[in-house]
Amino acid sequence: MKQSIKKVTLTGLLSFLLLSCGPAPYKPGEFVEVTLPDFPITEDNGQDSWTQDNEEFEFTWFVNDSTFTWSTYGNDVVSRVIKEKTGATIHFVSPVLDDNAQLSNMISGNRLPDVISVQCWYQQCSQLAMQGYLYPLNDLMDKWAPSLKNRLQEDVFSWFSLGNDKTYGFPNFAYSNQYVKSGDKMEPNGGILVREDWYKEAVKAIGSDMTTPASFIEGCQYIQKKYNKSIPIQLDVFDAEGNDSIKWLSQYFNTPFEDENGNYVYNLTHEKYLETLTFVNECYNKGLIADEGFSLNTAQVRTKIASGNVFVSMVTPQDYQQGFIAAYNSNVRYVPLILRNYENEDPILQDIRGMGYLYTMVTTKAKRPDKIIKVLDYLYSEEGQRLVAFGLENETWKYKDDTKTEIEWTDTYLDAVKNDDTSKYGLYQMTLMMNLAYINKIKPLNGRKDVDIYIDNLKRPISPYAYDYTASFLKDDTSATNYNQIQVNEAKGIQRWSNSYLTKVIRAANKDQATNYYNQGIAYMKKNCMLDEVIAFNTQSYIRAKEALGIQFAWPKNIEGYTAPVTGPNGDFSYWRGAVHE
């Protein structure tokens, strides 16, 4: 699950701007009043709302993600049980290409489906609400699904509230404070991984653990010289939003999003970000980054990793999991590396928490919003969560003992896994309402393959360095008169930086030239992309985000009681021990 500095795409903005073409009477900053249809109210009687109505009906659910498919829908256990419990037959639709074109056409043609799921960071969510295309979920729950309201992750739900104090969507994969105990650490969103056997060789040869910029380069040079087919450093793909490797590396270099006074920092302009870039430039000039790496696509990067010839991987581990599995099957292991900056500071890494991936909304085109909200109620219930993730009790899973606190796979399901016959169950197909924190707390540990544990441990050992970055995702004022202009210019600036300056900086002949290219890029964004105005707008959005979270400071070093993690040396790989949960 990728998360950028601020995830805004030009295609997303074009879709968002098309909203002004919609039929609803609308003034910027105002919400069109939405009237709920007159269906019988569901009483708050202590029972699950979805248990009080399972009359059959149909609705259409558009998922704005081309990777979403449910090929076994209607023929697997999960979809069958959803219909039994809720009466719903769901017609899923997703774009052929994930470019927002289909959704834009739906909006401009006033042909929205009953339910839509859109990436959380797309700004059209708020505009859809303001123009009267969406039902406030607060109102739907009050009238027809009080049990859903009672089990909400309040902090997550409130985060998405708009200027009218209404919330219009449910995010999946969002972490609530109710599932995070004091002292808990979640895995970082990105990481630096090294091939374990080569790493041990390099450490022994150079007499250092490769945790400083100088020793890191020295270790990469040693491997490059000894293994001429090796790829010393593999970066992620370069696209219109930049490069994820640079983003993760900038966190290792301690690039902040807040200064010591609690003020917002646009990290692209911070000296630590420039320090990150000049380090990558040095790696390039020493021949550790191949020229072909600047034009590779995702599949090609995955193939490089799968080959096992990559020494240092700076890609997002979860996005290239199949490549790491393929390498693992060839007896190549990757392990995390803690790289520190020139001041020998510990990394401060973005954890994977965040406020969701897909955001599900009920449109005012829905004929039966009273029934749809009950379907969402079921999917969000503990029973629904267990169903979509693990299937049916006693068929695919059972309670481990009478305490009913842990579950485990049944022998029947484990046999199906061995025989590659699990599609009939339909597990993990319906993730649009998934509470990942809850699922992770209860997931079965029996039957997990060695490779599953290996994948889990690609990032878990560096979790002591991961901190909550939620405030950095910002809460924009969509009613601001300059809102549209700011969003367009920020996206334009990021794209111009990514396409015209980023690779120039990395491939510059030396540090001075790299710095010069960097300064040119920032100057261009100031002159042509309203960078100063963007930063001022984001500063207010950052203040709004911290207010929503109820905090004064967000950058870990500014929080009272912060201490750098105390960990063992990178050469100690004892963490790979077969247990996922501790």
Secondary structure as UniProt FT lines:
FT   HELIX           10..17
FT   HELIX           18..21
FT   TURN            28..29
FT   HELIX           49..52
FT   STRAND          57..63
FT   TURN            66..67
FT   TURN            71..74
FT   HELIX           77..86
FT   STRAND          88..93
FT   HELIX           101..108
FT   TURN            109..110
FT   STRAND          115..119
FT   TURN            120..121
FT   HELIX           124..130
FT   TURN            131..132
FT   HELIX           137..144
FT   HELIX           146..150
FT   HELIX           154..159
FT   TURN            163..164
FT   STRAND          170..171
FT   HELIX           177..179
FT   TURN            182..183
FT   STRAND          193..195
FT   HELIX           196..206
FT   HELIX           213..226
FT   TURN            228..229
FT   STRAND          231..234
FT   TURN            240..241
FT   HELIX           244..252
FT   TURN            253..254
FT   TURN            260..261
FT   HELIX           267..269
FT   HELIX           271..285
FT   TURN            286..287
FT   HELIX           291..294
FT   HELIX           298..306
FT   TURN            307..308
FT   STRAND          310..313
FT   HELIX           317..320
FT   HELIX           321..329
FT   TURN            330..331
FT   STRAND          334..336
FT   TURN            342..343
FT   STRAND          349..351
FT   STRAND          358..363
FT   TURN            364..365
FT   HELIX           369..380
FT   HELIX           382..390
FT   TURN            394..396
FT   STRAND          397..399
FT   TURN            402..403
FT   STRAND          407..409
FT   HELIX           411..418
FT   TURN            419..420
FT   TURN            423..425
FT   TURN            427..428
FT   TURN            432..433
FT   HELIX           436..442
FT   TURN            446..447
FT   HELIX           450..456
FT   TURN            457..459
FT   HELIX           460..465
FT   STRAND          466..467
FT   HELIX           470..473
FT   TURN            478..479
FT   TURN            481..482
FT   HELIX           483..496
FT   HELIX           497..501
FT   HELIX           502..506
FT   HELIX           511..528
FT   HELIX           531..549
FT   HELIX           556..558
FT   TURN            560..561
FT   TURN            570..571
FT   TURN            574..575
//
